[in-house]
Amino acid sequence: MRGAEAGAYSRRSSRETAPPMSSNVPLPVSVPASSHRALLVARTVAVLGGLGWFLWLGGGPVLPPTRIDWMMREDWAAHIFGWLFFRNADWQLPLGATPNHFFPYGTSVALTDGNPWAAVLLKPFNALLPVDFQYTGPWLGLCYALMGYFGARLVETVSPRAVPVALGGTLLALSPVMAARFGHPTLCAHWLLVALLWLNLRDLPDARAATRSLGLAALFNAIASGTHPYWVGMLMPLTLALGVRIVWSRKLGLARVAAAVAGIIGLDVLLFSVFGYFGGQGLGAEGFGDFSSDLATLVNPMGWSRLLPDLPAAPRQGEGFGYLGAGALLLVGLAAVSVLVRLREARTVDWRRVLPAAVVVGLMAVYALSSRVTWLGQTVADLGALYAPLEKATNAFRASGRFIWPLSYLVVIGAVLTVVRLWRNVPAVAVAALTVALAAQAYDLREDKSALFKPVHFQRLQSPEWAALQGPYQHLALFPPHAQWVCRYDEALVNALAYQAYRLKLTFNSGYASRTPQALEAECHARLPRDGLDATTAYVVLPEHLRPFLDAGARCGRVEGLAVCVVAGNTDAFAQGLARQPIH
């Protein structure tokens, strides 16, 4: 057996000295069926490791799709209401459009960061789904499972052994960066980055494999386009790097690769349009230069570590959080030592296969630093003049710090692959290193920092009087409208009314979206609705605005302590019910 392994190792070593990037080193030419089964088990272990870590971080209570109360807070509320109002809306373009939310201007699932792909794929089954239904919890669990899976596939590029594959895949799923994004569920699809890095680093033995890699890159880009624009901003450069590697390795010609990459870009743009990202509201917003990464971000826990101290950072640099974790940092050190100890083995590795991906990851990391480069929160360089001509792009991707994520993962992946590759003929060393790193990573991460553990108190409106709105009324409006970051915003009141409007299949004029209709801002301080009182609208009116409504002849009364007004001429059951607690 040892002789066979030595022969395989010799054959692999001869392939490693081939021309640049023409072939790479990962697996033997023929892998026994038993090894395939072992790798399948290893991938499954990594998937379960990712899911288990998600549960440890508080994922259990959010997994059941019929539990929605936990989402009635901050960005989660934007996501759930984007989906719920979409359920009540008719199909139209752009896909995910919700004209009944932020009425009369409308919004979309995309502009509430509500995961357009999930919403569009589930809407055909709307009649079969419970009234209270969310997909965000299962989505988060899926993201962790896929992190483990693609992490395992990455380790397979340098080792066919099951134990390092399982350990390395699980280690990647324990990323602090991913856990820190629970507040923005669509930004938890970090597996897309790992998948693109896998495509960039895996073996490309022939043109067929190269073509398959481009096809998978197109698939991952398509998923990214209907998940969150920032993923496309990161995946597209990695797709270009993949194209460069394929051309460089002479597996496919330049014209064919260029056509494929152009097609992927076109697909991204088409899906952006179909899902409504190119709306009249615009994609720009303030914050570029503030939502950045610090030069020390890879080693700054920002409260997430039990073992390492926090370092200074600017107030809004949480968006650029890139902490690797104590276990991953330990493995980086072990990888560096391994290169020195196993120098002869290191010289046989074709390090150039990672070069195209490393270049684009480095460029994204530079962008993550933004126009104000900081060290421990203090500005050390001002690049404002450099970015001034790119204002539209930087406003669209204002949270530049997120572009540190590819570097964070590439560093960890590089450490895992280096240790496994250099010690592959002494696998016990690699297994020991990965085991210690995994244990340190699990212990280091403070699970109590998980947003999934934060309590949410959602109070539904209980009065049966609200049911009388259904039929005579088409709209429920909070006046003046409340919109996060634009107008006054009472989260508890907005969420209670929005949920009631959803249950009664009414439109609603307030909420939380990543990009809010600009015309809405003009109504924030209006005394009365712009076009006067509408007979099909029930208005929940703030106390300081009651007098203008009464002067306009509205009939007002209290329902569950809220002031509600309708047109004086309405004689329906709800209007008559307002007389039980009238407001004069």
Secondary structure, DSSP 8 states (H G I E B T S, - for coil): -HHHHHHHHHHHHHHHTSSTTTS--SS-SS--HHHHHHHHHHHHHHHHHHHHHHIIIIIGGG-STT--GGG-SHHHHHHHHHHHHHHHS---TTTTEETTBSTTT-EETGGGT--HHHHHHHGGGGGGS-SS--SHHHHHHHHHHHHHHHHHHHHHTT---HHHHHHHHHHHHT-HHHHTTTTSGGGG-THHHHHHHHHHHS---SHHHHHHHHHHHHHHHHHHHTT-HHHHHHHHHHHHHHHHHHHHTTSS-HHHHHHHHHHHHHHHHHHHHHTT-S-TT-S--S-TTTS---TTGGG--TT-BSSS------TTGGGG-----HHHHHHHHHHHHHHHHTHHHHHTS-GGGGHHHHHHHHHHHHHHT-SEEEETTEEEEE-HHHHGGGHHHHHHT--GGGGGHHHHHHHHHHHHHHHHHHTTTSHHHHHHHHHHHHHHHHHHB-GGG-GGGS---------GGGGGGBTTBSEEEEES--BTTTS---HHHHHHHHHHHHHTT-EE--B--SS--GGGGGGTT-SS-TT---TTEEEEE-GGGHHHHHHTT-EEEEETTEEEEE-TT--SHHHHHGGGSEE-
